Amino acid sequence: MYVDPKSDLSNLGVPIVTDKTTTQEASNNPRATVDEVYDLILSDLAEAEKYLAGYTRKDKVEPDLAVVYGLFARAYTNLASRTERAAKYTAKADYWKLAGEYADKAISQSGCTPLTEAQWTDPKTGFNNRNSQNSWMLATHIDPNNTTAATDGSFVYAMIMGTETTFSVYGWRVGRALDRAAYERLSDNDWRKKSWLGPEFFYESKNQKPGEAYLVEKDANGNLINNKWATAGNNKSTEQADWSNDPGKYQFSNSASWVRSRINTSYGFKAWPWLYVNLKFRPNEGNYNTYEVGGATDFPIMRVEEMYFLKAEAELNTTGVAAAKATLEGLIKTRNSTYTVWRQPRRMSMRNLCSKKGIEFWGEGINYFDNKRLETGCHRWYPGASVERAAHAIDMNRIHPGWTPGFNNAELNGNRAVYDFNNPYTTYSTYTTALRTNDEVASHYGEAIEVEGHKFFDAEKFE
């Protein structure tokens, strides 16, 4: 089948711009092939490895040799995953071997250790302070004195992801949440489960018995009744005084009663109480009131836990399941001391690795790139899903070109060589296998789901 060259985006990366690129060259700079981009990436990393040998950095915002090793591990993992499409980088076995070796070197060189429960869940410093998070290898930082970056004109992470912040409604009104099936699959013995508010935090029947299945009681109109947290008997109250301040198993920067008074149906949360909104990303110093303080957060660019996952994936593709099992089990036991990985076929082992990595790096951006690289699909619609609107009911196999953003108008207008080679624009409907209505989605809230049989990934990709 003939493809017009102006429509053929096969194996195209980004235009290459270096310190030697002139303004004139940049105005007519075609997209390089992906192989050419990796030529530059690997040569730059080799230079960085040479120049940073023996260097001791002053702050985690600066890269050091461990970060270079981590970037090498990422690069070789990506190369090993795309050899079928590459013109030059086709030695899959070599790249998996190198990915594992560099991940191991990054772990050793960094001196970092996986986050503890105390570090992860700390209401003042959890996922916002590079110095209190021992696993962080590289981070961004907003200084509290930088009032431009930490004020209400800036989309800081505490604002976008925060469930507890009062200085902006953006975070809690959106309710950044984990998928329900992923939450229910996560063991109660895994302390990371405290990163998301389960339905029992918002609604717990006064007749709930310890150790028994989650009890939901409704009146004749389908409204939930006998909620022990709603002290005034009104599940829709927006008054903090009408809610219990008992935090249960969770720790708060703000308060349990404030969160309950905001995260309910009065503010549009249709799936309440099956919401799974996050407590992972805290405002700086736990300050949920003052933008200039709470908004001055750090953010992880690379954590040592990622290196363990990359090492396990490399082992799965080289030395085999047993080695990968040992690496993955060693890491996850730091989150769930009872965790055991049973020996599984490679396909099931890869699914297990992806699901564990998805929980570990939720909200950090790492999983987005893995989903593209591994073409795992995105399956967030099923009866009982906690999505709030039909537009969020994504059920998509493998990968869609829309996951790769296009060039913006500034680049298209300033570089005529990419104008006819932009990535396609897509709408949300492109990501679904069947369009649904909001009412159809809502009619299934709270239904029992079969977690073990749930399709999290396109597993056939892992054969």
Helices and strands as residue ranges (DSSP letters): H 23-26, H 34-51, H 65-80, H 92-110, H 117-121, E 136-140, H 157-161, H 169-174, H 180-185, G 191-195, H 199-202, G 240-242, H 256-262, G 265-267, G 284-286, H 291-294, E 299-303, H 304-316, H 321-332, H 346-360, H 366-374, E 378-379, G 390-392, E 395-396, G 401-403, H 409-414, G 416-421, G 428-431, H 438-442, G 459-462
